Amino acid sequence: MTLLTSYTTVGQKEDVSDILSNISPFDTPMQAMCKNEKISARTFSFLEDSLAAAGTNAAVEGATATMIALDPQVERTNTTQILTKGFNISATSDAVATYGRKTETALNLAKKLKEIKRDYEHALVGVAQATVVGNATTARKMTSFLNQISTTVDAGSNATDALTEAKLLEAGQTAYTNGSDVNTFMIKTADAQIVAGFSAASGRNREISQGKTLVNAIDLYVDVASVH
């Protein structure tokens, strides 16, 4: 008797999951921390103020106050940048039944919007981008956060020197003395393991209770050595 098996059966249906998984990272932490403000020009300005440096301040009793010069505010400017993604999809492509999405247009629109957000995050902190005013043939570019930092901490003799905790502490101190109260430390992926290794420094303890899982990450870094 001849046995019919699945290897010779004609007209078998495909077994395809109706779930479409996107494997690309999509975190944009800098955008999440920034506030939005509407503007109405290609360039916009904001004012920066500061206090005079601290020093000895003592006067003779009854003395006439000495008038001092007042420092004006500093006007900072930046340029708007247009981020765009364009695509074409035929009506037939949307009409054809597919797995994992309702239509090609809906799927690709969602993907391109996420890509724009990632490009925006890259322009903010992923590259040292200088302002480009632009014209009819040249695209405008905004100044990245890296290029808005006026006081920096040298990572070492060259840019390839590895990140260390000492450099992190120095950066925090420099930021504080220049008017910033730092509460977030943003690093590139390549340095994540270095920061996680701070917990293994001599004289530090990590308690593992009943669990058997050791999480090699630092979610909160508390600097108790500096005065804030």
PEJO-V411675 format. One record per backbone hydrogen bond with DSSP energy under -1.0 kcal/mol. NH is the residue of the N-H (numbers start at 0). CO is the residue of the C=O. E is the energy in kcal/mol with one decimal. If there is no record, write none. Layout:
[[NH:CO:E] [NH:CO:E]]
This chain:
[[7:4:-1.4] [31:27:-1.6] [32:28:-1.3] [33:29:-1.0] [43:77:-2.2] [45:75:-2.6] [47:73:-2.9] [62:59:-2.2] [73:47:-3.0] [75:45:-3.4] [77:43:-2.2] [79:41:-3.3] [93:89:-1.2] [94:90:-1.4] [95:91:-1.9] [106:102:-2.0] [107:103:-2.6] [108:104:-2.4] [109:105:-1.9] [110:106:-2.0] [111:107:-2.6] [112:108:-2.0] [113:109:-1.7] [114:110:-2.2] [115:111:-2.2] [116:112:-1.8] [117:113:-2.1] [118:114:-2.4] [119:115:-2.4] [120:116:-2.3] [121:117:-2.2] [122:118:-2.1] [123:119:-1.7] [124:120:-2.6] [125:121:-1.4] [128:126:-1.6] [131:140:-2.2] [134:137:-1.7] [140:131:-2.1] [143:128:-2.6] [144:123:-2.6] [147:144:-1.2] [160:157:-1.6] [167:163:-1.7] [168:164:-2.5] [169:165:-2.2] [170:166:-2.4] [171:167:-2.2] [172:168:-2.3] [173:169:-2.6] [174:170:-2.5] [175:171:-2.1] [176:172:-2.5] [177:173:-1.0] [178:175:-1.7] [179:174:-2.7] [190:187:-1.6] [191:188:-1.4] [194:190:-2.1] [195:191:-2.2] [196:192:-1.5] [197:194:-1.6] [198:195:-1.1] [199:196:-1.5] [200:197:-1.5] [203:200:-1.4] [216:214:-1.7]]
